[in-house]
C-alpha cells in the first residue's frame, strides 16, 4: 500500500514539473484511478495505522490527499460528487 501512495506522489511531482506530461486521455484515466484510490481509503487506514508518522517522516504536502485518508473520507461525505 505504501508503494501505491509513493507512486502517486511521484506522479504528482512529475506533473508539477512537466504539466504537459500526460495526454488528455491519460489525465482522464488518472482521474478515474484517483476515484478508485479514494474508495480504498478505508483499506489504507487499516493497512497503514502509522500513516501519520509516515507522512511526517516523508514530509508529505497537504495537497497529496491520498496520504490523508481521514480528510479524504470527510471530504467525500461533505462534498457532492459533482464538485470533486
FIZADREN-218363 format. One record per residue: residue number from 1; residue in one letter; z, x, y of N, C-alpha, C in turn. Coordinates in steps of 0.2 Angstrom, whole numbers, plus 5000, padded with zeros to 4 digits. Layout:
<recs>
+-----+---+------+------+------+-------+-------+-------+------+------+------+
:   k : r : n_zz : n_xx : n_yy : ca_zz : ca_xx : ca_yy : c_zz : c_xx : c_yy :
+-----+---+------+------+------+-------+-------+-------+------+------+------+
: NUM : A :    Z :    X :    Y :     Z :     X :     Y :    Z :    X :    Y :
...
+-----+---+------+------+------+-------+-------+-------+------+------+------+
</recs>
This chain:
<recs>
+-----+---+------+------+------+-------+-------+-------+------+------+------+
:   k : r : n_zz : n_xx : n_yy : ca_zz : ca_xx : ca_yy : c_zz : c_xx : c_yy :
+-----+---+------+------+------+-------+-------+-------+------+------+------+
:   1 : X : 5000 : 5004 : 4994 :  5000 :  5000 :  5000 : 5000 : 5004 : 5006 :
:   2 : X : 5004 : 5010 : 5006 :  5004 :  5014 :  5012 : 4997 : 5017 : 5013 :
:   3 : X : 4993 : 5019 : 5008 :  4986 :  5021 :  5009 : 4982 : 5016 : 5013 :
:   4 : X : 4983 : 5010 : 5011 :  4979 :  5005 :  5014 : 4980 : 5004 : 5022 :
:   5 : X : 4987 : 5005 : 5023 :  4989 :  5005 :  5030 : 4986 : 5011 : 5034 :
:   6 : X : 4987 : 5017 : 5031 :  4985 :  5023 :  5034 : 4977 : 5023 : 5035 :
:   7 : X : 4973 : 5020 : 5030 :  4966 :  5020 :  5030 : 4964 : 5015 : 5036 :
:   8 : X : 4968 : 5010 : 5037 :  4966 :  5005 :  5043 : 4968 : 5009 : 5049 :
:   9 : X : 4973 : 5013 : 5049 :  4974 :  5016 :  5055 : 4969 : 5022 : 5057 :
:  10 : X : 4967 : 5025 : 5052 :  4961 :  5030 :  5053 : 4955 : 5026 : 5056 :
:  11 : X : 4953 : 5021 : 5053 :  4948 :  5017 :  5055 : 4948 : 5015 : 5062 :
:  12 : X : 4954 : 5013 : 5064 :  4956 :  5011 :  5071 : 4955 : 5017 : 5076 :
:  13 : X : 4957 : 5022 : 5074 :  4956 :  5028 :  5078 : 4949 : 5030 : 5079 :
:  14 : X : 4945 : 5030 : 5073 :  4938 :  5031 :  5074 : 4934 : 5026 : 5078 :
:  15 : X : 4936 : 5020 : 5078 :  4933 :  5015 :  5083 : 4935 : 5016 : 5090 :
:  16 : X : 4941 : 5019 : 5091 :  4943 :  5020 :  5098 : 4939 : 5026 : 5101 :
:  17 : X : 4938 : 5031 : 5096 :  4934 :  5037 :  5099 : 4926 : 5036 : 5098 :
:  18 : X : 4924 : 5032 : 5094 :  4917 :  5030 :  5094 : 4916 : 5023 : 5093 :
:  19 : X : 4916 : 5019 : 5099 :  4916 :  5012 :  5099 : 4909 : 5009 : 5096 :
:  20 : X : 4904 : 5013 : 5096 :  4898 :  5011 :  5093 : 4897 : 5013 : 5085 :
:  21 : X : 4903 : 5015 : 5083 :  4903 :  5017 :  5076 : 4902 : 5012 : 5070 :
:  22 : X : 4902 : 5006 : 5072 :  4901 :  5001 :  5067 : 4896 : 4996 : 5070 :
:  23 : X : 4891 : 4994 : 5065 :  4886 :  4989 :  5067 : 4890 : 4982 : 5068 :
:  24 : X : 4886 : 4977 : 5071 :  4889 :  4971 :  5072 : 4891 : 4968 : 5065 :
:  25 : X : 4887 : 4969 : 5060 :  4889 :  4966 :  5053 : 4895 : 4969 : 5051 :
:  26 : X : 4895 : 4976 : 5052 :  4901 :  4979 :  5049 : 4908 : 4977 : 5053 :
:  27 : X : 4907 : 4976 : 5059 :  4913 :  4973 :  5063 : 4915 : 4966 : 5061 :
:  28 : X : 4910 : 4962 : 5059 :  4912 :  4955 :  5056 : 4915 : 4956 : 5049 :
:  29 : X : 4913 : 4961 : 5045 :  4916 :  4962 :  5039 : 4923 : 4965 : 5040 :
:  30 : X : 4924 : 4969 : 5045 :  4931 :  4972 :  5046 : 4935 : 4966 : 5049 :
:  31 : X : 4933 : 4961 : 5053 :  4937 :  4956 :  5055 : 4939 : 4951 : 5049 :
:  32 : X : 4934 : 4951 : 5044 :  4936 :  4947 :  5038 : 4941 : 4951 : 5034 :
:  33 : X : 4940 : 4957 : 5033 :  4945 :  4961 :  5029 : 4952 : 4961 : 5033 :
:  34 : X : 4952 : 4961 : 5039 :  4958 :  4960 :  5043 : 4962 : 4954 : 5042 :
:  35 : X : 4958 : 4949 : 5041 :  4961 :  4942 :  5039 : 4964 : 4942 : 5032 :
:  36 : X : 4961 : 4946 : 5028 :  4964 :  4947 :  5021 : 4970 : 4951 : 5021 :
:  37 : X : 4970 : 4956 : 5026 :  4976 :  4960 :  5026 : 4982 : 4956 : 5029 :
:  38 : X : 4980 : 4952 : 5034 :  4986 :  4948 :  5037 : 4989 : 4944 : 5031 :
:  39 : X : 4985 : 4941 : 5027 :  4988 :  4937 :  5021 : 4992 : 4941 : 5017 :
:  40 : X : 4991 : 4948 : 5017 :  4995 :  4952 :  5012 : 5002 : 4954 : 5015 :
:  41 : X : 5003 : 4952 : 5021 :  5009 :  4955 :  5025 : 5015 : 4954 : 5021 :
:  42 : X : 5016 : 4948 : 5018 :  5022 :  4947 :  5013 : 5023 : 4952 : 5008 :
:  43 : X : 5017 : 4954 : 5005 :  5017 :  4959 :  5000 : 5019 : 4966 : 5003 :
:  44 : X : 5016 : 4967 : 5009 :  5018 :  4974 :  5012 : 5025 : 4974 : 5013 :
:  45 : X : 5028 : 4969 : 5016 :  5036 :  4969 :  5017 : 5039 : 4970 : 5010 :
:  46 : X : 5037 : 4967 : 5005 :  5040 :  4968 :  4998 : 5039 : 4975 : 4995 :
:  47 : X : 5033 : 4978 : 4996 :  5032 :  4984 :  4993 : 5034 : 4990 : 4997 :
:  48 : X : 5035 : 4989 : 5004 :  5037 :  4994 :  5009 : 5043 : 4992 : 5013 :
:  49 : X : 5049 : 4991 : 5009 :  5055 :  4989 :  5013 : 5057 : 4994 : 5018 :
:  50 : X : 5055 : 5000 : 5018 :  5056 :  5005 :  5023 : 5051 : 5006 : 5028 :
:  51 : X : 5047 : 5001 : 5029 :  5041 :  5002 :  5034 : 5043 : 5003 : 5041 :
:  52 : X : 5049 : 5001 : 5043 :  5051 :  5003 :  5050 : 5052 : 5011 : 5050 :
:  53 : X : 5055 : 5014 : 5045 :  5056 :  5021 :  5045 : 5049 : 5024 : 5045 :
:  54 : X : 5044 : 5022 : 5041 :  5038 :  5025 :  5041 : 5034 : 5025 : 5048 :
:  55 : X : 5035 : 5019 : 5051 :  5032 :  5018 :  5057 : 5034 : 5023 : 5062 :
:  56 : X : 5041 : 5024 : 5062 :  5044 :  5028 :  5067 : 5042 : 5036 : 5065 :
:  57 : X : 5042 : 5037 : 5059 :  5041 :  5044 :  5057 : 5033 : 5046 : 5059 :
:  58 : X : 5029 : 5041 : 5058 :  5022 :  5042 :  5059 : 5020 : 5041 : 5067 :
:  59 : X : 5024 : 5038 : 5070 :  5023 :  5037 :  5077 : 5017 : 5032 : 5078 :
:  60 : X : 5018 : 5026 : 5074 :  5013 :  5021 :  5074 : 5013 : 5017 : 5081 :
:  61 : X : 5008 : 5016 : 5084 :  5007 :  5012 :  5090 : 5008 : 5005 : 5089 :
:  62 : X : 5011 : 5001 : 5093 :  5012 :  4994 :  5093 : 5005 : 4990 : 5092 :
:  63 : X : 5000 : 4993 : 5094 :  4993 :  4990 :  5094 : 4991 : 4990 : 5086 :
:  64 : X : 4994 : 4994 : 5082 :  4992 :  4994 :  5075 : 4996 : 4988 : 5071 :
:  65 : X : 4994 : 4982 : 5072 :  4998 :  4976 :  5070 : 4999 : 4977 : 5062 :
:  66 : X : 4995 : 4980 : 5058 :  4996 :  4980 :  5051 : 5002 : 4984 : 5049 :
:  67 : X : 5005 : 4987 : 5053 :  5011 :  4991 :  5052 : 5017 : 4987 : 5054 :
:  68 : X : 5016 : 4981 : 5056 :  5022 :  4976 :  5059 : 5021 : 4970 : 5055 :
:  69 : X : 5023 : 4969 : 5049 :  5022 :  4963 :  5045 : 5026 : 4957 : 5048 :
:  70 : X : 5032 : 4958 : 5051 :  5036 :  4953 :  5053 : 5033 : 4950 : 5060 :
:  71 : X : 5031 : 4954 : 5064 :  5027 :  4952 :  5070 : 5021 : 4949 : 5069 :
:  72 : X : 5017 : 4951 : 5064 :  5011 :  4948 :  5062 : 5012 : 4941 : 5059 :
:  73 : X : 5017 : 4940 : 5055 :  5019 :  4934 :  5052 : 5021 : 4929 : 5058 :
:  74 : X : 5025 : 4931 : 5063 :  5027 :  4927 :  5068 : 5021 : 4925 : 5072 :
:  75 : X : 5016 : 4929 : 5073 :  5010 :  4928 :  5077 : 5006 : 4922 : 5073 :
:  76 : X : 5006 : 4923 : 5067 :  5002 :  4918 :  5063 : 5005 : 4911 : 5063 :
:  77 : X : 5011 : 4911 : 5064 :  5014 :  4904 :  5064 : 5014 : 4901 : 5071 :
:  78 : X : 5014 : 4905 : 5076 :  5014 :  4903 :  5083 : 5007 : 4902 : 5086 :
:  79 : X : 5002 : 4905 : 5083 :  4996 :  4905 :  5087 : 4991 : 4902 : 5083 :
:  80 : X : 4987 : 4897 : 5086 :  4982 :  4893 :  5082 : 4977 : 4898 : 5079 :
:  81 : X : 4974 : 4897 : 5074 :  4969 :  4901 :  5071 : 4963 : 4903 : 5075 :
:  82 : X : 4961 : 4898 : 5079 :  4955 :  4899 :  5084 : 4957 : 4904 : 5089 :
:  83 : X : 4963 : 4906 : 5090 :  4965 :  4911 :  5095 : 4965 : 4918 : 5092 :
:  84 : X : 4964 : 4919 : 5086 :  4965 :  4925 :  5083 : 4959 : 4929 : 5083 :
+-----+---+------+------+------+-------+-------+-------+------+------+------+
</recs>
